[in-house]
Amino acid sequence: MGLLELQYQQPVQSKLRKIASKIPWARGWPENKPAFWNAEAFMWGYKIDKSIRVLIEKELSSLKSGKNLDLGCGAYSYLPSVGLDLSEKMLQFNEQCSEKIQADLERPLPLKQNSFDSVTAVFVWNYVQKYAQLLREVQRILKKRGFLVVVLYAGRVNDWQRQKETTHYTAQQWQKILTQYFQVKWHEHQKLWFFWCRKE
């Protein structure tokens, strides 16, 4: 949208809204949550700097030997995973997923109890309103001594994506929330928070 406005020197959102109304996966854009993230899928490869991706992949590399669920996986997962996302287009573009599940993180997860060695949630927790319910669901599907790894950006997301953000807490606040469900260790590196949450 920004590129189009630069090119034509006029607002384009209303025109894009009309176009979106004629495309099944984009109907209701940008207000409709699935349609918003479906549209974002086309630019997802350019949203996160390669050096940041390498850093996250290195951080999560110890989980590669087990079965991982990537919550809100988007169009890119940082290790081979079962991918779960609200957006059909994000899932379509994600090549790291052995299995793809379209589901809403605000609802109970359509997954069996004790079925994953690890769960990752990269840049997604800020967009979940019912995060307490989701934490209980993660606890349910994780095997004993399994890990939930939450990765969050320490700064503020861009204005466009912030319209879908539902929570914005400090690292200490997130640690307090996560500690209600797991044993938690966390650290910050290059403006990223890594929360390693272990199920007892």
Secondary structure as the mmCIF struct_conf table of DSSP 4:
data_model
#
loop_
_struct_conf.conf_type_id
_struct_conf.id
_struct_conf.beg_label_comp_id
_struct_conf.beg_label_asym_id
_struct_conf.beg_label_seq_id
_struct_conf.end_label_comp_id
_struct_conf.end_label_asym_id
_struct_conf.end_label_seq_id
HELX_RH_AL_P HELX_RH_AL_P1 GLY A 2 TYR A 8
BEND BEND1 GLN A 9 GLN A 10
HELX_RH_AL_P HELX_RH_AL_P2 GLN A 13 ALA A 20
TURN_TY1_P TURN_TY1_P1 SER A 21 LYS A 22
BEND BEND2 ILE A 23 ILE A 23
HELX_RH_3T_P HELX_RH_3T_P1 PRO A 24 ALA A 26
TURN_TY1_P TURN_TY1_P2 ARG A 27 GLU A 31
BEND BEND3 ASN A 32 ASN A 32
HELX_RH_AL_P HELX_RH_AL_P3 LYS A 33 GLU A 40
HELX_RH_3T_P HELX_RH_3T_P2 ALA A 41 TYR A 46
TURN_TY1_P TURN_TY1_P3 LYS A 47 LYS A 47
BEND BEND4 ILE A 48 ILE A 48
HELX_RH_AL_P HELX_RH_AL_P4 LYS A 50 LEU A 60
HELX_RH_3T_P HELX_RH_3T_P3 SER A 61 LEU A 63
TURN_TY1_P TURN_TY1_P4 LYS A 64 SER A 65
BEND BEND5 GLY A 66 GLY A 66
STRN STRN1 ASN A 68 LEU A 71
TURN_TY1_P TURN_TY1_P5 GLY A 72 GLY A 72
TURN_TY1_P TURN_TY1_P6 GLY A 74 ALA A 75
BEND BEND6 TYR A 78 PRO A 80
STRN STRN2 SER A 81 ASP A 85
BEND BEND7 LEU A 86 LEU A 86
HELX_RH_AL_P HELX_RH_AL_P5 GLU A 88 PHE A 93
BEND BEND8 GLN A 96 GLN A 96
STRN STRN3 CYS A 97 GLN A 102
TURN_TY1_P TURN_TY1_P7 LEU A 105 GLU A 106
BEND BEND9 ARG A 107 ARG A 107
BEND BEND10 PRO A 110 LEU A 111
TURN_TY1_P TURN_TY1_P8 GLN A 113 ASN A 114
STRN STRN4 PHE A 116 VAL A 122
BEND BEND11 PHE A 123 PHE A 123
HELX_RH_3T_P HELX_RH_3T_P4 TRP A 125 TYR A 127
BEND BEND12 GLN A 129 GLN A 129
HELX_RH_AL_P HELX_RH_AL_P6 TYR A 131 ILE A 141
STRN STRN5 LEU A 142 TYR A 153
BEND BEND13 ALA A 154 GLY A 155
HELX_RH_AL_P HELX_RH_AL_P7 ASP A 159 ARG A 162
TURN_TY1_P TURN_TY1_P9 GLN A 163 LYS A 164
HELX_RH_AL_P HELX_RH_AL_P8 ALA A 171 THR A 179
TURN_TY1_P TURN_TY1_P10 GLN A 180 TYR A 181
BEND BEND14 PHE A 182 PHE A 182
STRN STRN6 GLN A 183 HIS A 189
TURN_TY1_P TURN_TY1_P11 GLN A 190 LYS A 191
STRN STRN7 LEU A 192 ARG A 198
#
